[in-house]
């Protein structure tokens, strides 16, 4: 009897821009594991039905990306601490007839931030975060744990930012109206785009940086394109920047370990492979 291949997938809408299949299949080949990881475009109205069918087809689990992270949290029977803290799930594990949900984005963003901008980046001063969805929730949680003294949430639908700010219950998060850039960026030391705006195939992110202090760092969780318009504009003004590829790799490693039984390493070789793909 031959060994059965283990399967996993990334689920999003859209998902064609994802390099997650390249990354996970790189690790599968590196570790000699019989398996495959594929991209599945799933519309929001079909999400729960899709998740219900995947275990029947032999899938060990799935990555969840925009716009499904909060829906994934809602359907997971078992969740980890970071998922409960954020109300969002980016990793699903199918085991024993149940769906387990993890949020590896919190640790993924924290690792990338420390690696790219230094461990003191979050503590340097107020942070401004664009977005209020599942990814923004993970970024806010990571920044709070890293010691950010204040976080200003800026979202196009202000009520979502206000809800997220109230849910943190730590007094350091407040909502600022989209377009109120002067109060949002006053003495800010870190700006993070935690939306999908600026991603390949998505709408443009139109955020003027004139009011941003020159000593602020700028991070974008979008990785396709690798240098977003936000990061290009920030570099032109002399800001230190962080792209979204580090977060992608660091959040993926514990998911791979859960599905395939081997903890992979985030290496320069993997990053170079992904950069080549994004440059094509």
C-alpha positions in Angstrom: 0.0 0.0 0.0 1.4 3.4 -1.0 1.5 6.3 1.5 -1.4 8.6 1.0 -0.5 12.2 0.1 -1.5 14.9 2.6 -3.3 17.9 1.1 -3.8 21.5 2.2 -4.9 24.7 0.5 -5.2 28.4 0.7 -8.7 29.8 0.5 -9.4 33.4 -0.5 -11.5 35.6 -2.8 -9.5 36.4 -4.9 -6.6 34.1 -4.3 -4.7 34.0 -7.7 -2.2 36.5 -6.4 -1.1 34.2 -3.5 2.4 32.6 -3.5 1.5 30.4 -0.6 1.3 27.3 -2.9 4.9 28.0 -4.0 6.0 28.4 -0.4 4.4 25.3 1.0 5.3 23.1 -1.9 8.9 24.4 -1.5 8.9 23.0 2.0 7.2 19.8 1.0 9.9 19.1 -1.6 12.7 20.2 0.9 11.5 17.7 3.5 10.6 14.9 1.0 7.0 14.8 2.1 4.4 13.3 -0.2 1.7 16.0 -0.4 0.4 19.0 -2.2 -0.8 22.5 -1.4 -3.2 24.3 -3.8 -5.1 27.6 -4.1 -8.9 27.6 -3.9 -10.8 30.7 -4.9 -14.0 30.6 -2.8 -16.7 33.3 -2.7 -17.9 34.3 0.8 -21.3 32.8 0.4 -19.7 29.4 -0.4 -17.1 29.4 2.4 -18.7 27.2 5.0 -19.9 24.7 2.4 -16.3 24.5 1.1 -14.8 24.0 4.5 -17.3 21.2 5.2 -16.3 19.3 2.1 -12.5 19.6 2.3 -12.0 16.9 5.0 -14.1 14.5 2.9 -11.5 15.0 0.1 -8.5 14.2 2.3 -7.4 17.7 3.2 -5.5 18.1 6.5 -6.4 21.8 6.7 -6.3 25.1 5.0 -4.9 28.6 5.2 -7.6 31.3 5.2 -7.0 34.8 3.7 -9.1 37.8 2.7 -12.0 38.0 3.2 -12.7 34.8 5.2 -10.7 35.2 8.5 -13.6 36.2 10.7 -15.9 33.6 9.1 -13.3 31.0 9.8 -13.3 31.9 13.4 -17.1 31.6 13.6 -17.1 28.0 12.2 -14.1 26.6 14.1 -15.1 24.3 17.0 -11.8 24.7 18.8 -9.7 27.9 18.7 -6.3 28.9 20.1 -5.6 32.0 22.4 -4.6 34.3 19.5 -7.7 33.4 17.5 -9.9 34.2 20.5 -8.0 37.4 21.2 -8.5 38.6 17.6 -11.8 37.0 16.6 -10.0 35.9 13.4 -8.6 32.6 12.2 -6.1 32.2 9.4 -5.3 28.5 9.8 -7.7 25.6 9.9 -6.8 22.1 10.9 -9.2 19.2 10.3 -8.8 16.5 13.0 -11.1 13.9 14.6 -14.2 15.2 12.7 -13.7 18.7 14.1 -12.3 22.0 12.8 -9.6 23.6 14.8 -8.8 27.3 14.2 -5.5 29.0 14.8 -4.4 32.6 14.4 -0.7 32.5 13.4 -0.8 36.1 12.0 -0.1 37.6 15.4 3.2 35.8 15.9 3.9 36.1 12.1 3.6 39.9 12.2 5.6 40.1 15.4 8.4 38.0 14.1 8.6 39.9 10.8 8.5 43.3 12.6 11.4 42.3 14.9 13.4 40.8 12.1 12.9 43.8 9.7 12.6 46.9 11.8 13.9 45.7 15.2 12.3 44.7 18.5 12.0 48.3 19.6 9.9 49.4 16.6 6.6 48.9 18.3 7.6 50.6 21.5 9.1 53.7 19.8 5.9 55.7 19.9 2.3 55.7 18.7 1.4 53.4 15.8 -1.2 54.0 13.1 -2.9 50.9 11.6 -5.0 51.0 8.4 -7.8 48.5 8.5 -10.2 46.8 10.9 -10.5 43.3 9.5 -9.0 40.0 10.5 -5.4 41.0 9.6 -5.7 44.3 11.3 -6.9 42.6 14.5 -3.7 40.4 14.4 -1.5 43.5 13.8 -3.1 45.4 16.7 -2.7 42.4 19.1 0.9 42.0 18.1 1.7 45.7 18.6 -0.1 45.7 22.0 2.0 42.8 23.2 5.2 44.4 21.9 4.5 47.5 24.0 3.0 50.0 21.6 2.0 53.0 23.8 -0.9 53.9 21.6 -2.5 52.5 18.4 -4.7 54.6 16.1 -7.1 52.6 13.9 -8.0 54.2 10.6 -10.7 52.4 8.5 -12.9 53.5 5.7 -15.9 52.2 7.7 -15.3 54.0 11.0 -17.8 51.9 13.0 -15.6 48.8 12.4 -12.6 50.6 13.7 -14.5 51.8 16.8 -15.8 48.2 17.4 -12.2 46.8 17.2 -10.9 49.6 19.5 -13.6 48.9 22.1 -13.0 45.1 22.0 -9.3 45.4 22.9 -10.3 46.8 26.4 -6.8 48.0 27.1 -7.2 51.8 26.6 -4.4 52.1 24.2 -6.4 51.7 20.9 -8.6 54.5 19.5 -10.4 54.9 16.2 -9.5 57.9 13.9 -11.6 58.9 10.9 -10.3 57.9 7.5 -8.9 61.0 5.9 -8.0 62.7 9.2 -4.3 62.1 8.5 -2.9 64.9 10.6 -4.3 63.7 13.9 -3.7 60.1 12.9 -0.1 60.6 12.0 0.9 63.2 14.6 4.2 61.9 16.3 3.5 58.4 14.8 6.6 56.1 14.8 5.1 53.2 12.9 2.4 53.1 10.1 1.0 49.7 9.1 -1.2 48.9 6.2 -3.3 46.0 7.3 -5.8 46.2 4.5 -5.8 44.4 1.1 -5.7 47.8 -0.6 -2.8 48.1 -3.0 -2.7 44.3 -3.5 -2.5 43.0 -7.1 -6.1 43.0 -8.4 -7.4 45.2 -5.6 -8.2 48.9 -5.4 -5.4 51.4 -4.9 -4.5 52.6 -1.4 -4.6 56.4 -1.5 -2.9 57.6 1.7 -0.9 60.8 1.6 2.3 60.6 3.8 2.8 64.4 4.1 1.8 64.4 7.8 3.9 61.4 8.7 7.0 62.2 10.7 10.2 61.4 8.8 11.4 59.1 11.6 8.4 56.9 11.3 8.8 53.4 9.8 6.2 52.1 7.3 5.0 48.5 7.0 2.7 46.9 4.5 1.3 43.4 5.0 0.6 43.2 1.3 3.3 41.2 -0.5 2.1 41.1 -4.1 3.4 43.4 -5.4 6.4 43.2 -3.1 7.0 46.9 -3.2 3.5 48.5 -3.0 2.9 52.1 -3.9 2.8 52.9 -0.2 6.2 51.4 0.4 7.6 53.1 -2.8 6.3 56.5 -1.6 7.7 55.9 1.9 11.1 55.0 0.6 11.1 58.1 -1.6 10.6 60.1 1.6 13.4 58.3 3.5 11.3 56.1 5.8 12.5 52.7 6.8 10.1 50.1 5.4 8.9 46.5 5.8 7.1 44.5 3.1 4.6 41.7 3.7 6.7 38.8 2.7 8.2 38.2 6.1 4.8 38.0 7.8 3.6 35.6 5.1 6.5 33.2 5.7 6.5 33.4 9.5 2.7 32.8 9.8 2.9 29.9 7.4 5.5 27.8 9.3 3.4 26.7 12.3 0.5 25.9 9.8 2.8 23.7 7.8 4.0 21.9 10.9 0.4 21.2 12.0 -0.6 19.7 8.6 2.5 17.9 7.6 4.2 17.1 10.9 7.5 18.8 10.3 8.4 22.4 11.5 9.9 24.2 8.5 12.4 27.0 8.6 12.1 30.5 7.2 15.3 31.0 5.3 16.9 33.4 2.8 16.6 30.7 0.2 12.8 30.6 0.6 12.6 34.3 0.5 14.7 34.4 -2.7 12.4 31.8 -4.3 9.3 33.9 -3.5 10.9 37.1 -4.6 11.7 35.5 -8.0 8.1 34.5 -8.4 6.8 37.9 -7.5 9.2 39.5 -9.9 8.0 37.4 -12.9 
